[in-house]
Amino acid sequence: KEKLADCSPDIKYIDPTYMVRACPTNGSDAVYCSLLGQNAVHAAFAGLSGVTVGLCNGHYVYLPIPPLISRAREVDPDGKMWERLKMAIRQPVFSAQSR
């Protein structure tokens, strides 16, 4: 009992929304993640901070973080981009309106 009294609990909350993936990863995901990671390391070795790596028009680019997080991104739930995403991840239709 004395040993347990000296231990302090370490409680972590992991938001389950970060753990949800609609379809299994594939080789393209692995290559893409590898390239993003390699470019992030190149940015760090070059002394860049406050940037993230992204793909823009087929080129990997360094994007400044402050403008990216300055406002919330919005997706039109009735738009083409949302439909493309649902089709790509094979998301089933849940609402009665969409059937």
Secondary structure, DSSP 8 states (H G I E B T S, - for coil): -HHHHT---------GGGT--SS---HHHHHHHHHHHHHHHHHHHTT--SEEEEEETTEEEEEEHHHHHSS-----TTSHHHHHHHHHTT----SSTT-
